[in-house]
Amino acid sequence: MMGKCLRMTAFWVLAVVVLVACSAQSEPTASFDPENQKEYGVNGIFLGQNIKEAMDILKPTKADFMDMVTRQSYTVEQMAQGAGDAVMGMLLVDQTQMMIKVHKGELTSIMLGGVRREDAQKFKTYRGLVMFDSAEHLEKLYGKGNGDQEVVYEGSKYTANFGLVDNQVAWFRFDRKAS
C-alpha cells in the first residue's frame, strides 16, 4: 500500500512539474507587446540576453567581434563576463550574415538583411515574421506601426524597425534605446 501511494505521489509531482514547464514556454501574446524584450528578437535570441546564451542558440558558423571605438577584438567568453562597451559582431549563420551589438555582455542590437529567399524561413522573429513576408502580414502580427517604407514599433526601452521593399519585409533591426 505504501509503495502504491509513493508511486502515485511521484506521478502527481511529475505531472505538476511537466505542466509548469509547459506553461513557462513563452509564446507570443495575441498582440505585439512593446514592453516585452523577447518581442525584439529573432531565432530565439533577443535584446537584453547574455551574448553567450545567444551564441549557444544561434550556433553561427563564423563570428567576429570588435569594439567600435578601440578596435580591440573580443571573444564570446570575454563579452559574457561584461567586457566591451561598444562591441559589434558580424555573424555568419548558415549562409546569412547577421550583425549584433553587445554592451557589457548583453545584446543591444540585432540586424538582419540580405537573406536569400530560400533561407527566409530559417530566420523568424518572436511573432513568426520572416523575410519577404508582406506588409499586410507584418501589420497582422505587429499591429499598425509608424512609417511606410520603414515601419517602426517602439516601447519604452526598445525599438523594432522593419524595412519594406515592393511591399515585402527586406530587413529588420531591433535596438535598445539609449539610456
MARBA-3410 file (N, C-alpha, C, O; in Angstrom, 1 decimal):
179
0.8,-1.2,0.0,0.0,0.0,0.0,0.9,1.3,0.0,0.6,2.2,-0.7 ~ 1.9,1.2,0.8,2.8,2.4,0.9,3.5,2.6,-0.4,3.7,3.8,-0.8 ~ 3.9,1.6,-1.1,4.6,1.7,-2.4,3.7,2.3,-3.4,4.1,3.1,-4.2 ~ 2.4,1.9,-3.4,1.4,2.4,-4.4,1.2,3.9,-4.1,1.1,4.7,-5.1 ~ 1.1,4.3,-2.9,0.9,5.7,-2.5,2.1,6.5,-2.9,2.0,7.6,-3.4
3.3,6.0,-2.7,4.5,6.7,-3.1,4.6,6.9,-4.6,5.0,7.9,-5.1 ~ 4.2,5.8,-5.4,4.2,5.9,-6.8,3.2,7.0,-7.3,3.5,7.7,-8.2 ~ 2.0,7.0,-6.7,1.0,8.0,-7.1,1.5,9.4,-6.8,1.3,10.3,-7.6 ~ 2.1,9.6,-5.6,2.6,10.9,-5.3,3.7,11.3,-6.3,3.7,12.5,-6.7 ~ 4.6,10.4,-6.6,5.7,10.7,-7.6,5.1,11.1,-8.9,5.5,12.0,-9.6
4.0,10.3,-9.3,3.3,10.6,-10.6,2.8,12.0,-10.6,2.9,12.8,-11.6 ~ 2.1,12.4,-9.5,1.5,13.7,-9.4,2.5,14.8,-9.4,2.3,15.9,-10.1 ~ 3.6,14.6,-8.7,4.7,15.6,-8.7,5.3,15.8,-10.1,5.5,16.9,-10.6 ~ 5.5,14.7,-10.8,6.0,14.7,-12.2,5.0,15.4,-13.1,5.4,16.2,-13.9 ~ 3.7,15.1,-13.0,2.7,15.8,-13.8,2.7,17.3,-13.5,2.6,18.1,-14.5
2.8,17.7,-12.3,2.8,19.1,-12.0,4.0,19.8,-12.6,3.9,20.9,-13.1 ~ 5.2,19.2,-12.4,6.4,19.7,-13.0,6.3,19.9,-14.5,6.7,20.9,-15.0 ~ 5.8,18.9,-15.2,5.6,19.0,-16.7,4.6,20.1,-17.0,4.9,20.8,-17.9 ~ 3.5,20.2,-16.3,2.6,21.3,-16.6,3.2,22.6,-16.4,3.0,23.6,-17.2 ~ 3.9,22.8,-15.3,4.6,24.1,-15.0,5.6,24.4,-16.1,5.7,25.5,-16.6
6.4,23.4,-16.5,7.4,23.6,-17.6,6.7,24.0,-18.9,7.2,24.9,-19.6 ~ 5.6,23.4,-19.2,4.9,23.7,-20.5,4.3,25.1,-20.4,4.4,25.8,-21.4 ~ 3.8,25.5,-19.3,3.2,26.8,-19.2,4.2,27.9,-19.2,3.9,29.0,-19.5 ~ 5.5,27.5,-18.9,6.6,28.5,-18.8,7.1,28.9,-20.2,7.8,29.9,-20.4 ~ 6.8,28.1,-21.2,7.2,28.4,-22.6,6.6,29.7,-22.9,5.4,30.0,-22.7
7.5,30.6,-23.4,7.0,32.0,-23.7,6.5,32.1,-25.1,7.2,32.3,-26.1 ~ 5.2,32.0,-25.3,4.5,32.1,-26.5,4.1,33.6,-26.7,3.8,34.3,-25.7 ~ 4.2,34.1,-27.9,3.7,35.5,-28.1,2.3,35.7,-27.7,1.4,34.8,-27.8 ~ 2.1,36.9,-27.1,0.7,37.2,-26.8,-0.1,37.5,-28.0,0.5,37.6,-29.1 ~ -1.4,37.7,-27.9,-2.2,37.9,-29.1,-1.8,39.2,-29.9,-1.9,39.2,-31.1
-1.3,40.2,-29.2,-0.9,41.4,-29.9,0.5,41.8,-29.4,1.0,41.4,-28.4 ~ 1.2,42.5,-30.3,2.6,43.0,-30.0,2.6,43.7,-28.7,1.9,44.6,-28.4 ~ 3.6,43.3,-27.8,3.8,43.9,-26.5,5.1,44.7,-26.6,6.2,44.1,-26.5 ~ 5.0,46.0,-26.8,6.3,46.8,-26.9,7.2,46.8,-25.7,8.3,47.2,-25.8 ~ 6.7,46.3,-24.5,7.5,46.3,-23.3,8.1,44.9,-23.1,8.9,44.8,-22.1
7.8,43.9,-23.9,8.3,42.6,-23.7,9.6,42.5,-24.5,9.6,42.5,-25.8 ~ 10.8,42.3,-23.9,12.0,42.3,-24.6,12.2,41.2,-25.6,12.9,41.3,-26.5 ~ 11.5,40.1,-25.3,11.5,39.0,-26.3,10.9,39.3,-27.6,11.2,38.6,-28.6 ~ 10.0,40.3,-27.6,9.4,40.7,-28.9,10.5,41.3,-29.9,10.3,41.3,-31.1 ~ 11.7,41.6,-29.3,12.7,42.2,-30.1,13.8,41.2,-30.3,14.9,41.3,-29.8
13.5,40.2,-31.1,14.5,39.1,-31.3,14.1,38.3,-32.5,13.0,38.4,-33.1 ~ 15.1,37.4,-32.9,14.9,36.5,-34.0,15.6,35.2,-33.6,16.7,35.2,-33.0 ~ 15.0,34.1,-34.1,15.6,32.8,-33.9,15.9,32.4,-32.4,16.9,31.7,-32.1 ~ 15.1,32.9,-31.5,15.3,32.6,-30.1,16.2,33.5,-29.3,16.4,33.4,-28.1 ~ 16.9,34.4,-30.0,17.7,35.4,-29.3,17.0,36.7,-29.3,16.1,37.0,-30.1
17.3,37.5,-28.2,16.5,38.8,-28.1,17.4,39.8,-27.3,18.4,39.5,-26.7 ~ 16.9,41.1,-27.4,17.7,42.1,-26.8,17.7,41.9,-25.3,16.7,41.5,-24.7 ~ 18.8,42.3,-24.7,19.0,42.1,-23.2,19.5,40.7,-22.8,19.9,40.5,-21.7 ~ 19.6,39.8,-23.8,20.0,38.5,-23.5,21.6,38.5,-23.4,22.2,39.2,-24.1 ~ 22.1,37.6,-22.6,23.6,37.4,-22.5,24.1,36.9,-23.8,23.5,36.0,-24.4
25.2,37.4,-24.3,25.8,37.0,-25.5,26.2,35.6,-25.6,26.0,34.9,-26.7 ~ 26.6,35.0,-24.5,27.0,33.6,-24.5,25.7,32.7,-24.8,25.8,31.8,-25.6 ~ 24.6,33.0,-24.1,23.4,32.3,-24.3,22.9,32.4,-25.8,22.5,31.5,-26.4 ~ 23.0,33.7,-26.3,22.6,33.9,-27.7,23.4,33.1,-28.7,22.9,32.6,-29.6 ~ 24.7,33.1,-28.5,25.6,32.4,-29.4,25.3,30.9,-29.3,25.4,30.2,-30.3
25.0,30.4,-28.1,24.7,28.9,-28.0,23.4,28.6,-28.7,23.3,27.5,-29.2 ~ 22.5,29.5,-28.8,21.2,29.3,-29.5,21.5,29.4,-31.0,21.0,28.5,-31.8 ~ 22.2,30.4,-31.5,22.4,30.7,-32.9,23.3,29.7,-33.6,23.1,29.2,-34.7 ~ 24.4,29.3,-32.9,25.4,28.4,-33.4,25.9,28.9,-34.7,25.8,28.2,-35.7 ~ 26.5,30.1,-34.8,27.0,30.6,-36.1,28.2,29.8,-36.6,28.9,29.3,-35.8
28.3,29.8,-37.9,29.5,29.1,-38.5,30.7,30.0,-38.4,31.8,29.5,-38.4 ~ 30.5,31.3,-38.2,31.6,32.2,-38.1,31.1,33.4,-37.3,30.0,33.9,-37.4 ~ 32.0,33.9,-36.4,31.6,35.1,-35.6,32.9,35.9,-35.3,33.9,35.4,-34.7 ~ 32.9,37.2,-35.6,34.0,38.1,-35.3,33.4,39.3,-34.5,32.4,39.9,-34.9 ~ 34.1,39.6,-33.4,33.6,40.8,-32.5,34.8,41.8,-32.4,35.9,41.4,-32.1
34.4,43.1,-32.5,35.4,44.1,-32.4,34.7,45.3,-31.7,33.6,45.7,-32.1 ~ 35.5,45.9,-30.8,35.0,47.2,-30.2,35.0,48.3,-31.3,36.0,48.4,-32.0 ~ 33.9,49.0,-31.4,33.8,50.0,-32.4,34.7,51.2,-32.2,34.9,52.0,-33.1 ~ 35.1,51.5,-31.0,36.0,52.6,-30.7,37.5,52.2,-30.7,38.3,52.8,-31.4 ~ 37.8,51.2,-29.9,39.2,50.8,-29.7,39.7,49.8,-30.7,40.9,49.7,-30.9
38.8,49.2,-31.5,39.2,48.2,-32.5,39.7,46.9,-31.9,40.4,46.1,-32.5 ~ 39.6,46.7,-30.6,40.0,45.6,-29.9,39.1,44.4,-30.2,37.9,44.6,-30.2 ~ 39.6,43.2,-30.4,38.8,42.0,-30.6,38.4,41.4,-29.3,39.1,41.5,-28.3 ~ 37.2,40.8,-29.3,36.7,40.2,-28.1,36.2,38.8,-28.4,35.8,38.5,-29.5 ~ 36.3,37.9,-27.4,35.8,36.6,-27.5,34.4,36.6,-26.9,34.1,37.5,-26.1
33.6,35.6,-27.2,32.3,35.5,-26.6,32.4,35.4,-25.1,31.6,36.0,-24.3 ~ 33.4,34.6,-24.6,33.6,34.5,-23.2,33.9,35.8,-22.5,33.4,36.1,-21.4 ~ 34.8,36.6,-23.1,35.1,37.9,-22.6,33.9,38.8,-22.5,33.6,39.4,-21.4 ~ 33.1,38.8,-23.5,31.9,39.6,-23.5,30.9,39.1,-22.5,30.2,39.9,-21.8 ~ 30.7,37.8,-22.4,29.8,37.2,-21.4,30.1,37.7,-20.0,29.2,37.7,-19.2
31.4,37.9,-19.8,31.8,38.4,-18.4,31.7,39.9,-18.3,32.0,40.4,-17.2 ~ 31.2,40.6,-19.3,31.0,42.0,-19.2,32.0,42.9,-19.9,31.9,44.1,-19.8 ~ 33.0,42.3,-20.6,34.0,43.1,-21.3,33.4,43.8,-22.5,32.5,43.2,-23.2 ~ 33.9,45.0,-22.8,33.5,45.7,-24.0,32.3,46.6,-23.8,31.2,46.2,-23.3 ~ 32.5,47.8,-24.3,31.4,48.8,-24.1,30.6,49.0,-25.4,29.4,49.2,-25.4
31.2,48.9,-26.5,30.6,49.1,-27.8,31.1,48.1,-28.8,31.8,48.4,-29.8 ~ 30.7,46.8,-28.6,31.2,45.7,-29.5,30.2,45.4,-30.6,29.0,45.2,-30.3 ~ 30.7,45.3,-31.8,29.9,45.0,-32.9,30.3,43.6,-33.4,31.5,43.3,-33.4 ~ 29.4,42.8,-33.7,29.7,41.4,-34.1,29.1,41.1,-35.5,28.0,41.5,-35.8 ~ 29.9,40.5,-36.3,29.5,40.0,-37.6,29.4,38.5,-37.5,30.4,37.8,-37.3
28.2,38.0,-37.7,28.0,36.5,-37.6,27.6,36.0,-38.9,26.9,36.6,-39.7 ~ 28.0,34.8,-39.2,27.5,34.0,-40.4,26.7,32.9,-39.8,27.3,32.0,-39.2 ~ 25.4,32.9,-40.1,24.5,31.8,-39.7,24.1,31.1,-40.9,23.3,31.7,-41.7 ~ 24.5,29.9,-41.1,24.4,29.2,-42.4,25.1,30.1,-43.4,26.3,30.3,-43.4 ~ 24.3,30.6,-44.4,24.9,31.5,-45.4,24.4,32.9,-45.3,24.5,33.7,-46.2
23.8,33.3,-44.1,23.3,34.6,-43.9,24.1,35.4,-42.9,24.5,34.8,-41.9 ~ 24.4,36.6,-43.2,25.1,37.5,-42.3,24.2,38.2,-41.4,23.1,38.7,-41.8 ~ 24.5,38.2,-40.1,23.7,38.9,-39.1,24.7,39.8,-38.3,25.8,39.4,-38.1 ~ 24.2,41.0,-38.0,25.1,41.9,-37.2,24.4,42.1,-35.9,23.2,42.2,-35.8 ~ 25.2,42.1,-34.8,24.7,42.3,-33.5,25.6,43.3,-32.8,26.8,43.5,-33.1
25.1,44.0,-31.8,25.9,44.9,-30.9,25.7,44.3,-29.5,24.7,43.8,-29.1 ~ 26.9,44.4,-28.8,26.9,43.9,-27.4,27.4,45.0,-26.5,28.4,45.7,-26.8 ~ 26.8,45.2,-25.4,27.3,46.2,-24.4,27.3,45.5,-23.0,26.2,45.0,-22.5 ~ 28.4,45.4,-22.4,28.5,44.8,-21.1,27.9,43.4,-21.0,27.2,43.0,-20.1 ~ 28.1,42.6,-22.1,27.7,41.2,-22.1,26.3,41.0,-22.6,25.9,39.8,-22.8
25.5,42.0,-22.9,24.1,41.9,-23.3,23.9,42.4,-24.7,24.5,43.4,-25.2 ~ 23.0,41.7,-25.5,22.7,42.1,-26.8,21.9,43.4,-26.8,21.0,43.6,-26.0 ~ 22.4,44.4,-27.5,21.7,45.7,-27.6,21.2,46.0,-29.0,20.4,46.9,-29.1 ~ 21.6,45.2,-30.0,21.1,45.4,-31.3,21.2,44.2,-32.1,22.2,43.4,-32.0 ~ 20.2,43.9,-32.9,20.2,42.7,-33.8,19.7,43.2,-35.2,18.6,43.8,-35.3
20.5,43.0,-36.2,20.2,43.5,-37.5,20.3,42.3,-38.5,21.2,41.5,-38.5 ~ 19.3,42.2,-39.4,19.3,41.2,-40.4,18.7,41.7,-41.7,17.7,42.3,-41.7 ~ 19.4,41.4,-42.8,19.0,41.8,-44.1,19.8,40.9,-45.1,20.7,40.2,-44.7 ~ 19.5,41.0,-46.3,20.2,40.3,-47.3,20.0,38.8,-47.2,20.9,38.0,-47.6 ~ 18.9,38.4,-46.7,18.6,36.9,-46.6,18.2,36.4,-48.0,17.3,37.0,-48.6
18.7,35.3,-48.4,18.3,34.7,-49.6,16.9,34.1,-49.5,16.5,33.7,-48.4 ~ 16.1,34.3,-50.5,14.7,33.9,-50.5,14.5,32.4,-50.0,13.6,32.1,-49.2 ~ 15.4,31.5,-50.4,15.3,30.1,-50.0,15.7,29.9,-48.5,15.4,28.8,-47.9 ~ 16.3,30.9,-47.9,16.7,30.8,-46.4,15.7,31.6,-45.5,15.9,31.6,-44.3 ~ 14.8,32.2,-46.1,13.9,33.1,-45.3,13.2,32.4,-44.1,13.2,33.0,-43.1
12.8,31.2,-44.3,12.1,30.5,-43.2,13.0,30.2,-42.0,12.5,29.9,-40.9 ~ 14.3,30.2,-42.2,15.2,29.9,-41.2,15.4,31.1,-40.1,15.9,30.9,-39.0 ~ 14.8,32.3,-40.5,15.0,33.4,-39.6,13.6,34.0,-39.3,13.1,34.8,-40.1 ~ 13.1,33.6,-38.1,11.8,34.1,-37.7,11.9,34.9,-36.5,12.7,34.7,-35.6 ~ 11.1,36.0,-36.5,11.0,36.8,-35.3,10.2,36.1,-34.2,9.6,35.0,-34.5
10.2,36.6,-33.0,9.4,36.0,-31.9,7.9,35.8,-32.3,7.3,34.8,-31.9 ~ 7.4,36.7,-33.2,6.0,36.6,-33.6,5.8,35.7,-34.8,4.7,35.4,-35.2 ~ 6.9,35.2,-35.4,6.8,34.4,-36.6,7.0,35.0,-37.9,6.8,34.4,-39.0 ~ 7.4,36.3,-37.9,7.6,37.0,-39.2,8.9,36.6,-39.8,9.9,36.4,-39.1 ~ 8.9,36.4,-41.1,10.1,36.0,-41.8,10.4,37.0,-43.0,9.5,37.8,-43.4
11.6,37.0,-43.5,11.9,37.9,-44.6,11.0,37.6,-45.8,10.6,36.4,-46.0 ~ 10.6,38.6,-46.5,9.8,38.5,-47.7,8.3,38.3,-47.3,7.5,38.2,-48.2 ~ 8.0,38.3,-46.0,6.5,38.4,-45.7,6.0,39.7,-46.2,6.8,40.7,-46.3 ~ 4.7,39.8,-46.4,4.1,41.0,-46.9,3.9,42.1,-45.8,4.0,41.8,-44.6 ~ 3.7,43.3,-46.3,3.5,44.4,-45.3,2.2,44.1,-44.5,2.1,44.5,-43.4
1.2,43.5,-45.2,0.0,43.2,-44.5,0.2,42.1,-43.4,-0.4,42.2,-42.4 ~ 1.1,41.2,-43.7,1.4,40.1,-42.7,2.1,40.8,-41.5,1.9,40.4,-40.3 ~ 3.0,41.7,-41.8,3.7,42.4,-40.7,2.7,43.2,-39.8,2.8,43.1,-38.6 ~ 1.7,43.8,-40.4,0.7,44.6,-39.7,-0.2,43.6,-38.9,-0.6,43.9,-37.8 ~ -0.5,42.4,-39.5,-1.3,41.5,-38.8,-0.6,41.0,-37.5,-1.2,40.8,-36.5
0.7,40.7,-37.6,1.5,40.2,-36.5,1.8,41.3,-35.4,1.8,41.0,-34.2 ~ 2.1,42.5,-35.9,2.7,43.5,-35.0,1.7,44.7,-34.8,1.9,45.5,-33.9 ~ 0.7,44.8,-35.6,-0.2,45.9,-35.5,0.3,47.1,-36.4,1.2,46.9,-37.1 ~ -0.4,48.2,-36.3,-0.1,49.3,-37.1,1.2,50.0,-36.6,1.2,50.4,-35.4 ~ 2.2,50.2,-37.4,3.4,50.9,-36.9,3.5,52.2,-37.6,2.6,52.6,-38.3
4.5,53.0,-37.2,4.8,54.3,-37.8,5.7,54.2,-39.0,6.7,53.5,-39.0 ~ 5.3,54.8,-40.1,6.0,54.8,-41.3,5.5,53.9,-42.4,4.6,53.1,-42.2 ~ 6.0,54.1,-43.6,5.6,53.3,-44.8,6.6,52.4,-45.3,6.4,51.2,-45.3 ~ 7.8,52.9,-45.7,8.9,52.1,-46.2,9.7,51.5,-45.1,10.3,50.4,-45.2 ~ 9.8,52.2,-44.0,10.4,51.8,-42.8,9.4,51.9,-41.7,9.0,52.9,-41.2
8.9,50.7,-41.2,7.8,50.6,-40.2,8.5,50.5,-38.8,9.3,49.6,-38.6 ~ 8.1,51.4,-37.9,8.8,51.4,-36.6,7.8,51.1,-35.5,6.6,51.6,-35.5 ~ 8.2,50.3,-34.6,7.4,50.0,-33.4,8.3,50.3,-32.2,9.5,50.0,-32.2 ~ 7.7,51.0,-31.2,8.5,51.4,-30.0,7.9,51.1,-28.7,6.7,51.2,-28.5 ~ 8.8,50.7,-27.8,8.4,50.5,-26.4,9.2,51.5,-25.6,9.9,52.4,-26.2
9.2,51.5,-24.3,9.9,52.5,-23.5,11.4,52.2,-23.6,12.2,53.1,-23.3 ~ 11.8,50.9,-23.8,13.3,50.6,-23.8,13.8,50.1,-25.1,15.0,50.1,-25.4 ~ 12.9,49.7,-26.1,13.4,49.1,-27.3,12.6,49.6,-28.5,11.5,50.1,-28.4 ~ 13.2,49.5,-29.7,12.5,49.8,-30.9,12.8,48.6,-31.9,13.8,47.9,-31.9 ~ 11.8,48.5,-32.8,11.8,47.5,-33.9,11.6,48.2,-35.2,10.6,49.0,-35.3
12.5,48.1,-36.1,12.3,48.7,-37.4,12.3,47.6,-38.5,13.1,46.7,-38.5 ~ 11.3,47.7,-39.4,11.2,46.8,-40.5,11.2,47.5,-41.8,10.4,48.5,-42.0 ~ 12.1,47.2,-42.7,12.2,47.8,-44.0,11.4,47.1,-45.0,11.5,45.8,-45.1 ~ 10.6,47.8,-45.8,9.8,47.2,-46.8,10.3,47.7,-48.2,10.6,48.8,-48.4 ~ 10.4,46.7,-49.1,10.7,46.9,-50.5,9.7,46.1,-51.3,9.6,44.9,-51.1
9.0,46.8,-52.2,8.0,46.1,-53.0,7.0,45.4,-52.2,6.5,44.3,-52.5 ~ 6.6,46.1,-51.1,5.5,45.6,-50.2,5.9,44.3,-49.4,5.1,43.5,-48.9 ~ 7.2,44.0,-49.3,7.7,42.8,-48.6,8.8,43.3,-47.6,9.6,44.2,-47.8 ~ 8.9,42.5,-46.5,9.9,42.8,-45.5,11.3,42.4,-46.1,11.5,41.2,-46.5 ~ 12.2,43.4,-46.2,13.5,43.1,-46.8,14.6,43.1,-45.7,15.7,42.5,-45.9
14.4,43.7,-44.6,15.3,43.8,-43.5,14.6,44.1,-42.2,13.5,44.7,-42.2 ~ 15.2,43.8,-41.1,14.7,44.3,-39.8,15.9,44.6,-38.8,17.0,44.0,-38.9 ~ 15.6,45.4,-37.9,16.6,45.8,-36.8,15.9,46.0,-35.5,14.8,46.7,-35.5 ~ 16.4,45.4,-34.5,15.9,45.6,-33.1,17.0,46.3,-32.3,18.2,45.9,-32.3 ~ 16.6,47.4,-31.6,17.6,48.1,-30.9,17.1,48.5,-29.5,15.9,48.7,-29.3
18.1,48.5,-28.5,17.8,49.0,-27.2,18.0,50.5,-27.3,18.9,51.0,-27.9 ~ 17.1,51.3,-26.7,17.2,52.7,-26.7,18.3,53.2,-25.8,18.6,52.5,-24.8 ~ 18.9,54.3,-26.1,20.0,54.8,-25.2,19.4,55.2,-23.9,18.3,55.8,-23.9 ~ 20.1,54.9,-22.8,19.6,55.3,-21.5,19.9,56.7,-21.1,19.6,57.1,-20.0
END
